Amino acid sequence: MNQEKRKALCREVQRILADDLPYLPLCFNDVVSVHGHALGPFDPFSRGDYSFLTTLRPIAK
């Protein structure tokens, strides 16, 4: 098989895979949070954003 035909076939395979395979991220950010007990319990979202900070409320003593 000649080199140009091989390149064309490999390009086509890559295009098909890019179109048909699900998206898979190669990296992701861990959500790490440290807080005082006075802020009470919280549940950080698994999607990696920090909007959970709006749910923190001080515990009344």
N, C-alpha and C positions, 0 to 999 in steps of 0.2 A: 504494500500500500504506500503511495507516495505521501510525502510530508504535508503537503497542502490539503489533501483529502483528510488526513488524520487530524489536522488542526480544525478543519471545518466540523468534523464529527464530534470532537471534544467540545468545541464551542456550543454545538447544538445540545449535547448532554448537559452542559453547565446551565444553559438557558432553561431547559426543561426542569432541572432540579430546582433552580431559583424560583420558577413559577409555581411548582407543585408542592414543594416541601414547606412545612410550617416554619414560622419564624422562631429561631432559637437564639437568644442573646448569648454572646460569648462572655459577658461579664455582668455583674450586678452589684449594687451597693447594699451593704448590710445596714439595717437600721439599729443603731446602738443608742440607748438613752440611759442616762443616769439622773435620778431625781430624788429629792428628799421625801421622807414619809409624810410630811405635812401637806404634800400635794395630792395624796390619796392614790388609789389604784388607777391605772390607765392601761389601755390596750393599743400599742402601736399598730398601724395598718401594715399589712403584708406587702402593699404595693410600693413601699419605700419612700413615701413622702412624709412630710412633717406636719400635716394638717391635724394629726391627733393632738398636737400641743394646744389647740383651741378647746379641747375637752377637759383639760386639767383645771381643777378648782381646789383652792385651799380647804383643808378640813377645819371646821369650826371647833374650837376647844371649849 
